[in-house]
């Protein structure tokens, strides 16, 4: 088991959650889409990548 990949996965999940929270803040300030939607999609992608890294190392 490679603990570095698990740590990177946890950090990726944390970064994804922070991006989504930043998106929610941006969305409440100005009601437009565009870049803020891309930020949310990037956050979801980071969470999925983090979960994938952790699952790959555990199984």
N, C-alpha and C positions, 0 to 999 in steps of 0.2 A: 504494500500500500504506500503510495506516494503522498506524503502529507503536504507537500508544496501545492499539488493540484487541488487538494481539498481546501487549503487556505485561499488559493486563487478563486475557487468556486464561491466560497463564503464572501470574499471581497467583491466579487462580481454581483452576487445577489444584493449585497449592501449598496453598491453603486446603482444598481437598477432601481431599488426602492427609493434612493435619494433623487434619482432623475424623475421618477413618477411624482414624488412630492413637489419637486421644483416645477414640473408641468402643471400641477394643480394650482400652485401659487401664480404662475404665469397666466393661466387660464382665467383666474379670478380677477386679475388686474386688467387685462384687455381681452375682450371676448372674441378675438380672431383665432383662426387656426394656423395653418402653415408650419412654421418652424416648431411651434410648441407641440404639434401633433407628431412631428419627427422625433422630438425629445421623448415623448411618451413611448413611442414605438421602440426607440433605442433602450429605454429602461426595461421594457418587457423582454426584449432580446437579451439583455444582460442577465436578467433573472433566469431565463431559459438556459443560457449558456452555463451559468453557475450551477444550476441543478444538474445539467448534463455532466459537467466535470465531476461533481460529487458522486453521482450515481455510477459513473464509469470507474471511479476509484474504489467504490465500496463493493461492486459486484464483479 
